[in-house]
Structure formats: C-alpha cells, structure tokens
Amino acid sequence: MTGRPLSPYRPQTKWLALISTGDRHAVASRGGLFLAGDWVWRWKDGIDRRFMAKFNDLPPMEEDAMRRPAPAGWH
C-alpha cells in the first residue's frame, strides 16, 4: 500500500496469554510459565480497560463518510 518493500514476518516465539476463567479469576501463561489467581484477573482487566479506552475518544466522522452508501454485500 505504501510502496515500500515488505519486511519479513517473524512471529513471537513466546507470547503472553491471559485468560479469564470467570468469577474474577484468570490464568496467565508465557512459554513454560503458568500463573493463576485473582491478581492475574486484575492484571488482565487493567490491560483490557486500557485497550478499550483507546476507542472512547474518537474524532467525529466526516459528513461525506456518513452519506456514502455501504459497500456491496453489506446489509
């Protein structure tokens, strides 16, 4: 899209997984390390809330964008 050459994709070898198990409890894993507890849920909740906060203060849509028809196939 930008006209620049693509750079090779190198996936992470270890990634952090934070999974809520319900009742404000979660499990974390990264590589061979596993942790669980209420504090893991609070950690996950904080990360999730900071991520979602990015979508709260969006700029207003342009007038033209609101008048454009939906792309073909959208209902």
matplotlib code that plots the C-alpha trace (Angstrom):
import matplotlib.pyplot as plt

x = [0.0, 2.8, 5.0, 7.8, 9.1, 7.6, 9.7, 9.8, 7.3, 8.8, 6.2, 6.9, 8.4, 6.8, 3.6, 1.6, -1.9, -4.2, -7.5, -10.4, -11.8, -14.8, -15.6, -12.8, -10.1, -7.7, -4.8, -1.6, 0.9, 4.1, 6.4, 6.6, 5.4, 1.9, 0.3, -3.3, -5.3, -7.5, -4.5, -4.0, -7.6, -6.9, -3.8, -5.8, -8.7, -6.3, -4.8, -8.3, -9.6, -6.6, -7.0, -10.8, -10.2, -8.4, -11.8, -13.7, -12.4, -12.7, -12.8, -16.2, -17.0, -16.8, -20.1, -19.2, -18.4, -21.9, -23.5, -21.5, -23.5, -22.5, -20.1, -21.7, -22.8, -23.4, -26.9]
y = [0.0, 2.4, 1.4, 0.3, -3.3, -5.7, -6.8, -10.5, -11.6, -13.1, -14.5, -14.4, -17.5, -16.8, -14.8, -13.8, -15.4, -14.0, -16.0, -15.2, -18.3, -16.5, -15.1, -12.6, -15.3, -15.7, -17.8, -16.4, -18.3, -17.4, -20.0, -22.7, -20.4, -20.5, -18.4, -18.1, -16.2, -13.2, -10.9, -12.2, -11.3, -7.7, -7.5, -8.7, -6.4, -3.4, -4.3, -4.8, -1.5, 0.5, -1.1, -0.4, 3.2, 3.9, 3.7, 6.0, 9.3, 9.1, 12.0, 12.9, 11.3, 13.5, 14.4, 12.8, 9.5, 9.4, 9.9, 7.2, 4.1, 0.9, -1.4, -4.0, -7.1, -5.1, -5.1]
z = [0.0, 0.8, -2.0, 0.4, 0.3, 2.8, 5.8, 6.7, 9.3, 12.4, 14.8, 18.5, 20.0, 23.4, 23.9, 26.9, 27.2, 29.8, 30.0, 32.3, 33.9, 35.4, 38.9, 38.6, 38.3, 35.4, 34.2, 32.6, 30.5, 28.7, 27.4, 30.1, 32.9, 34.2, 36.9, 38.2, 40.7, 41.3, 40.9, 37.3, 36.6, 37.9, 35.7, 32.6, 33.5, 33.6, 30.2, 28.7, 30.0, 28.8, 25.3, 25.2, 26.4, 23.1, 21.4, 23.7, 22.4, 18.6, 16.2, 14.7, 11.4, 8.3, 6.8, 3.4, 5.2, 6.7, 3.3, 1.5, 0.7, 2.4, 0.4, -1.8, 0.2, 3.5, 4.8]

ax = plt.figure().add_subplot(projection="3d")
ax.plot(x, y, z, "-o")
ax.set_aspect("equal")
plt.show()
